[in-house]
Amino acid sequence: MNTIFLGLALVVSAPALKGPAKDESPPIEGTWQLVEWVQGGTPVGFWDGMTVEFRPDGKRICKEGPDSFDERSYKLIPKTNPPAIDLIRPSGGPEPTVYPCIYKIDGETLTISVGDPSGERPAVFESGKTVRMVMTYKRVKK
């Protein structure tokens, strides 16, 4: 009988499993395949194998064609709701081009709402006046 009480005491006092902290953004790291691209309210055509890999070091590798890889970067903006991210692209000049964005991850789907460079960060996930484009991705399984 003492064994049962000891077992119950251990279970009750054990720490609970923890999910992401309230202020943490969903995990964006990994490889994502583009499934939908809308710009100015109009669907955009794209290569079927188009992917982006978000790496933990702030780099992202964009595969835009069978032999086309481009290294860019990103910066997560902490403690924002919805989660915010800056997509950074080399401009060919001294300063890179920074696209203010928001994103959401719902299961295995990543949606990024992209604003204009040097513009305001979008507040919605619909292509329109304040949103340059909305890109939807599915997580690529390893």
N, C-alpha and C positions, 0 to 999 in steps of 0.2 A: 504494500500500500504506500509506503514511503517513496518507493520508486516512481509510482504514478504521480505523486505530488511534486517530486523533484523534476520529473519530465515536464509537467505542466508549467512549473515555475520557469524552467529554461525556455520554453516556447513563448511564454508571455513576456519574458524580459529580453528576448532576442530582438535586434533592430529590424525594422521593416525594410523591405526592398525599396530602393529609391529609384525614381524615374528622373528625368531631367529637371533641374531646378526651375522654379517659376520664371526667373529672369533669363534663362538660357534659351538661345535660339535652337530650332530643330537642327539636327545634324545634316549638313549639306555636303560633307565630304563624300566622295565616291564618283562613279561614272554614271552619267544620265544621257539618255537618247532622246533627241527632239522628236515630239509627236505632233505638235501644233505650233504654228507661228502666225500671229495676227498683228498687222501693222496698219495703223490708221483705219481700223475696222475691217480691213481686207485680209483674207488669208494669203500667206506668202508661200511660194513653192520652195522646197529645199531637198537636198540629197537625203535619201532614206536612211543612210547610216550616220547622219550627223550627230555627234556626241560632244559632251563637255565633261572633263574630269576635274573636279574640285579637289585639290591636294591640301593637306594640313598646313603646308608652308605658305599659303596664300597665293599659290600659282594655280592657274587653270589651263588645261590643255584642250584646245578646241580642234576637233576633227571635222572639217567642212567638206571633205571630198575623199575619195579613195587614197590619194597621195598627198593630201593637204592637211598639215598640222600647224597650229599656230599657238605659241605660248603667250598667255596673257596673265593678268593677276586679278585678285579680288580682295576686298576688305569687308569683313562682317562688322556691322555697327551694333555694339552690345546694348542690351536692355531697351529694345524698341519693340513696339507693337503696332502693326505687324513687323516681323523681323526685317531689318534693313541690310542692304549690301551695296557696296560700290563695285561695279564692274569696270576694270581699268584696262585700257587698250593702248598700246604704243601708237603715237600719232605721227611718227616720222620727224617730229620737232623736238625741242628741248623738254616740253611738258607732255605727259600722257593725257589721253582723253578719258575722263571719268564720267560714267553713267550712273546717276543715283537710282537705286532700285529698291523694291520691296519683294519679298518672296514668301511663299508658304509651301509647306510639305504636308501632304495628306496621304498617309500610307507610303506608297511607292511612287507618288506623283509630286513633282516639283513644278511650281508655277512662279515665273519671274515677271514682274511688271517693271518695265524699263522706262526711265525718264530721259529727257533730253540732256546732253552734256551741259553743264553749268546752269541747268534748270532746277526746278523743284523736284523733290522726291515724290513719286506717285503715292496716292492714298488708296487707290482701288486697283482691282485686277481685271479691268476692262480697257481695251484699246480705245482711245478717244483723244480729246483735246489736251489733257495733261499727261497722257501716257503715250510714249513713243511706240512701244510694242509690248506684246505679252507673248511669252514663250513657255510652252508646257513640255515637260520632259517626263520620262519613265525611268526609274532606276534600273541600271544594267546589273543583272545578277552575275556574280563571280563564277 
